[in-house]
Amino acid sequence: MNKRFQLTMRTRHVRYIVCLVISLSLLYSSALTAWAAPPEVEAPSYIVLEASTGQVICEKNATERLSPASITKIMTMLIIFEFMESGRIKPENEIITSAYAKSMGGSQVFLQEGEIQTLDTMIKCIAIASGNDASVAVAEYIAGSEAEFVKLMNEKARELGMTNTHFEDCSGLSESDDHYTSAKDVAVMSRELITKYPKVLDYTQIWMEDIIHNTAQGSSVFTLASTNKLLKMYEWTTGLKTGSTSKAKYCLSASASRDGIELIAVVMAAPSNKVRFEETKELLNYGYGVSAMYEDPNEDMLVPLPVTGGVEEEAAICYSGPFRYLDTKGSDLSLVEKTVNLPEQLIAPINRGDPIGEAVYRLDGERIGSVTIYADMTVEKAGYKDYVGKVFRKLLV
């Protein structure tokens, strides 16, 4: 065997070993990513969840009741957007600042008594600059007083199952022991806001914008600057809201969107402004590092089902919507299996929207979720005349 042949064989052998080591390293790294523990953070309470499914990725002391400071305004914005959705208020509506709203301390946009701004501008003042004065002005406009608006906030909290939440004001200025929430509850209301009213992200993504103060003293420009530094620190950030007081310390509810996955990370009572942003970034990176999304759009047409005793002989059916499953274990999502469970026939009467079956999804033999299948039309129960008509039509064929 000549030296050139021996050298070639050694080179091939070395290349094989290098490739093997790299492959094993990648597999090991992937396994570590899928099963890695969440990062160690100083914040005593946090949670990370995926917005569309509501699935929690990681958490620590997430149900502990803590002072929320200005992340209270997430609920304030939720009520505002609900009222806009219902048509009761519109972005172009004009809002007059009261003496009480002007008197708010803390973060403010320096509205003057009697100053008029549109609702659209007021939302920017709340979402971008965390204006306490703007929050109260809008609360008064919607409910007549801040106290009545706070009742709406607490009603909504109960509706959403936020069992560790109670609000005393609409801005978060209160340091009362009766004004509290938890990281989990903040994530719940944040999810409700961005999934039902994604338009809010058009406001929370603004870094800076000028507004005009028109008062008896004349017109002046005021620059709204975002309190959410994560907008510049983390490229996938879409919002949401900061908060800080001496009692609450430093809080943040952050939303981010990357590769079709929308995450919400809530950090409460962080020891400093810098820590809350850095640790939120770490938690979001962890969330994206361990997450993979399986999605079935359910756009295929389902075959109509026969109907017994109805005016119509069959009924169209449809899925309630797409199916999404968030995996954080490194599973092979190509192995997800879907089974459609439907009755052989339906019995009239049937109302459109009646649940009649489901599509069940399984991974490695375990059920991971389902989508309801509904009747897509109404079928009345057939009467005597309907049966006579059916017989007559058959005779004509």
Buried (B, 14 or more C-beta within 10 A) or exposed (E): EEEEEEEEEEEEEEEEEEEEEEEEEEEEEEEEEBEEEBEEBEBBBBBBBBBBBBBBBBBBBBEBBBBBBBBBBBBBBBBBBBBBEEEEBEEEBEBBBBEBBBEBEBBBBBBBBEBEBBBBBBBBBBBBBBBBBBBBBBBBBBBEBBEEBBEBBBEBBEEBEBBBBBBBBBBBBBEEEEBBBBBBBBBBBBBBBBBEBEEBBEBBBBEEBEBEBEBEEEEEEBEBEBBBBBBEEBEBBBBBBBBBBEBBBBBBBBBBBBEEBBBBBBBBBBEEBEBBBBBBBBBBBBBBEBBBBBEBEBEEEBEBBEBEBBBBEBBBBBBBEEBBBBBBEBBEBEEBEEEBEBEEEBEBBBEEEBEBBBBBBBBEEEEBBBBEBBBBBBBBEBEEEBEEEEEEEEEEE
